[in-house]
Amino acid sequence: MIRLANEAATLAIGAALAACVRPGDVIALSGDLGMGKTTLARGLLSALGLAEEAPSPSFAIVQPYDVPEVRIPVAHVDLYRLDDPEDAQELGLDDMRYDSVLLIEWPERLGDALWPDALRLSLQPTADGARALTATVPPSWEGRWPPK
């Protein structure tokens, strides 16, 4: 468990992740509304070179970022509005994985279809108002998590 005391700490863990991601990676961000999923994503995208603040992809569902605005392609995905896991098949996420990092908020909306090699990060509130970040680390992330 990593304690994230504030927004700056959440941005910093996202930035640290940017140093170790590579195309084909999937990062699944879970947690209730307001827990910092989009903030973590913004930290990662900023560290990859995105000059402006990344918008939440809640309405677009998939917000792609490509070179040169970021150093490696990223698809920031927000599945909150999906009602059925089968709806995600129309998004083409498998195809995006070939050359992009998939950063997925609300991955539980995929049901059992989340890739087994996804780094699963969960953000939960602590009693003092901070966030507790826990990770389920697949073999493909060993040596890269926690980021340095």
C-alpha positions in Angstrom: 0.0 0.0 0.0 1.2 3.5 -0.9 -0.3 6.4 1.0 -1.1 9.4 -1.2 -1.5 12.4 1.1 -2.8 14.8 -1.5 -3.3 15.7 -5.1 0.5 16.4 -5.6 1.3 12.9 -4.3 -1.2 11.4 -6.7 0.2 13.3 -9.7 3.7 12.2 -8.6 2.9 8.5 -8.6 1.4 9.0 -12.1 4.6 10.7 -13.2 6.7 7.9 -11.7 4.6 5.3 -13.7 5.4 7.3 -16.9 9.1 6.4 -16.5 8.4 2.7 -16.7 5.4 2.2 -19.1 5.8 0.8 -22.5 3.4 0.1 -25.5 1.1 -2.8 -24.8 0.8 -2.0 -21.1 -2.6 -1.8 -19.4 -3.1 0.1 -16.2 -6.5 -0.4 -14.6 -7.6 2.3 -12.2 -10.3 1.5 -9.7 -12.0 3.5 -7.0 -15.1 5.5 -6.3 -15.8 8.9 -7.8 -13.4 11.5 -6.6 -10.6 9.1 -5.5 -8.0 10.4 -7.9 -8.1 8.1 -10.9 -8.1 11.0 -13.4 -5.5 12.9 -11.3 -3.1 9.9 -11.5 -3.7 9.6 -15.2 -3.0 13.4 -15.6 0.3 12.9 -13.8 1.3 10.1 -16.1 0.3 12.0 -19.3 2.0 15.2 -18.1 5.3 13.2 -17.5 5.0 11.7 -21.0 5.0 15.2 -22.4 1.4 16.4 -22.6 1.6 20.2 -22.3 -2.0 20.9 -21.4 -4.1 19.3 -18.6 -5.7 16.1 -19.8 -9.5 16.2 -19.8 -11.5 13.5 -18.1 -12.6 11.0 -20.9 -15.9 10.5 -19.2 -18.0 11.7 -22.2 -15.6 10.7 -25.0 -15.0 7.3 -23.3 -11.6 7.0 -25.2 -9.2 10.0 -25.3 -6.2 9.1 -27.5 -2.8 10.8 -27.2 -0.2 10.3 -29.8 3.4 11.3 -30.6 4.5 14.1 -30.6 2.1 15.4 -27.9 3.3 12.4 -25.7 6.5 10.4 -26.1 4.6 7.1 -26.5 0.9 6.7 -27.5 -1.7 6.5 -24.7 -5.4 5.7 -24.8 -7.0 7.1 -21.7 -10.3 5.2 -21.3 -13.2 5.9 -18.9 -15.7 3.1 -18.9 -18.0 4.6 -16.2 -20.9 5.1 -18.7 -20.8 1.5 -20.1 -23.7 -0.6 -18.9 -22.6 -3.9 -20.4 -19.1 -5.4 -20.8 -19.9 -6.3 -24.4 -20.2 -2.6 -25.2 -16.4 -2.3 -24.7 -15.7 -4.6 -27.7 -16.8 -1.8 -30.0 -14.1 0.5 -28.6 -11.3 -1.5 -30.3 -9.1 -1.6 -27.1 -7.3 -4.8 -28.2 -6.1 -3.0 -31.4 -5.0 0.1 -29.4 -2.8 -2.2 -27.2 -0.4 -2.9 -30.1 1.3 0.4 -30.0 -0.2 2.3 -27.0 -0.5 2.2 -23.2 -4.1 1.6 -22.1 -5.0 3.7 -19.1 -8.4 2.5 -18.0 -10.7 4.0 -15.4 -13.6 1.9 -14.1 -12.1 -1.4 -15.4 -14.7 -3.4 -13.5 -17.1 -2.4 -16.3 -15.2 -4.9 -18.5 -16.4 -7.7 -16.3 -14.0 -10.7 -16.8 -12.6 -9.2 -20.0 -9.8 -7.2 -18.3 -6.4 -8.5 -19.6 -4.7 -10.7 -17.0 -1.4 -8.8 -17.5 -3.0 -5.5 -16.5 -1.5 -3.6 -13.6 -4.5 -3.1 -11.3 -4.4 0.0 -9.1 -7.1 0.7 -6.6 -7.6 4.0 -4.8 -9.5 4.1 -1.5 -10.0 6.8 1.1 -8.2 6.7 4.4 -9.6 8.0 7.7 -7.5 11.2 7.5 -8.7 12.1 4.0 -5.7 10.8 2.1 -5.8 7.9 -0.4 -4.5 4.4 -0.1 -3.1 3.0 -3.4 -3.0 -0.7 -3.6 -1.7 -2.7 -6.5 -2.2 -6.2 -8.0 1.0 -6.7 -9.9 1.1 -9.3 -12.7 4.4 -10.9 -13.8 4.8 -8.4 -16.7 5.1 -5.6 -14.1 7.5 -7.2 -11.7 10.6 -5.1 -11.4 8.6 -2.1 -12.6 6.2 -1.8 -9.7 6.5 0.1 -7.4 8.0 2.8 -9.7 11.2 4.3 -8.5 
